[in-house]
Amino acid sequence: MIRELKTLLLLSVMLSSFSPLAMAEGYSVIVHPSNSAEFDKGTVERIFLSKEKTFTNGQPAVPIEIQQPSTHRDYFQETIIRKTDSQVRSYWAMLMFSGKGTPPKEVASEAEVLELISKNPNTLGYIPSDMVTANVKVVLSF
Amino acid sequence: MRFNGYGSIVAGTLLGEGDEPYTADAVSGGTYDDEIRFEPETLVALRAVADINDEMTATVQITGKGAEGSDAFIEWAYVSYQLTPETVVNAGRFRLPLFYYSDFLDAAYAYHWVRPPADTYGIPVSTLTGVNLVNTHYFNNVGLTTQIWYGAETDETEDVVADITKSQGINLMVEYEWMRLRGVYHTLKLGIDPKPLLVNTPGGLIQVDPEASNTDITYKAAAFMIDYESILWRSEYTEVDNGEKEKSGYVSLGYQFGTLTPHYTYSQYEAVEEKQTHTIGLRWDFKPAAALKVEYSNFHYETEGGYTVVGPVEADEYRSELLSVALDFIF
């Protein structure tokens, strides 16, 4: 009995140290299922700041943002972009008003992000992980 | 058609009775004296972008400045052609991308000061009509932005027509993680009409040889910028060569505590005149897309005498202090 308990305990410790992909963190960066490019935090950050304009597979990259105010976007900016809201706005003011770039297309809801990305192989966005469907591919969780 | 824009409501005053007037905006001539003034730097700009087709857009940016009275002027009017996802060619009128802040100098929301150091940015010409090309490429996590331009511009200041031709330049910016390094090389020919013996020009004070109609001016500049977590560091060094050498530079340090960014800047200018400026200020991001700024500058000016467009200057030395409050916004 004791031995079984020990085994069970050991098993549960081992299991808890694994974190299967399906139980990932709160948000997922998603792309079209056909997108074969490679992604890491840095790539996603640079695509959203319009620094990198193509995916690693050479296809044009079109990031989709969520309109402010949004707690989801705040969290994305904090963890992936690593800038405060005023820093992000200042960054885009610098690019826009010097004629060097435009901020990502903004949509009103996560449902729209999902919809757009399931239809367009060039798009990239993020949504809460529990909203992910089979119509999109998860490339990063945060 | 997409519209957006920016603006600044700025109030400023010199603190000493009878302080020498201070020109804060060399393009509009916006100048502060010992009364509280709003006109010198208050402005609103509206930008409109229209898609022509998948690869081409047309952009117009119109600015209204208090110092220009009721005249609005077109700062930008150009057509962009997206050659590749990483390369764009613009043709038309655009702001000269001379120093780090030059091509978005009026969009004050984008930086921490009320105005970038005038010892470097006090250039009376800001636009150029011609072509420019911008390419951005990332090598893993190192970014390289290359911009080249060519054009000409005619500018009327103080009863003098400055004719700028063969204005060409290149700037390179390398970005890695939290730092940016930028270098620029720019040359132009300047013709002055009528030809006074000495003129105050975009390239500084110039002795005009009545026989020669053109002066060659060269700009060299470097910038090093850091945004590391909450620390902000800005520094630039510039050299203008028009036969005489003019040097200027500054260092600026700031720290972001949530919505508050206090900062300190030292800047310097050396030519016929010598100037040193100490600036302390605070930026408060009190609402999304709007910032409130307070800034105090202490100027020291010294010259052993020389000539300007209005005639000879006596040897002189003075200090003055400027206090400014700004509300900067984007929309």
Interface residues (C-beta under 8 A of the other chain):
Chain A: G42 R46 K51 E52 K53 T54 P60 A61 Q68 P69 T84 D85 S86 Q87 R89 S90 Y91 A93 M94 M96 F97 S98 G99 K100 T102
Chain B: N4 Y6 A45 R47 V49 T59 Q61 W76 Y78 S80 P85 E86 N90 F94 R95 P97 D103 F104 D106 A107 Y109 A110 Y111 V134 T136 Y138 N141 G143 E175 D227 Q256 T259 D285 P288 A289 A291 I330
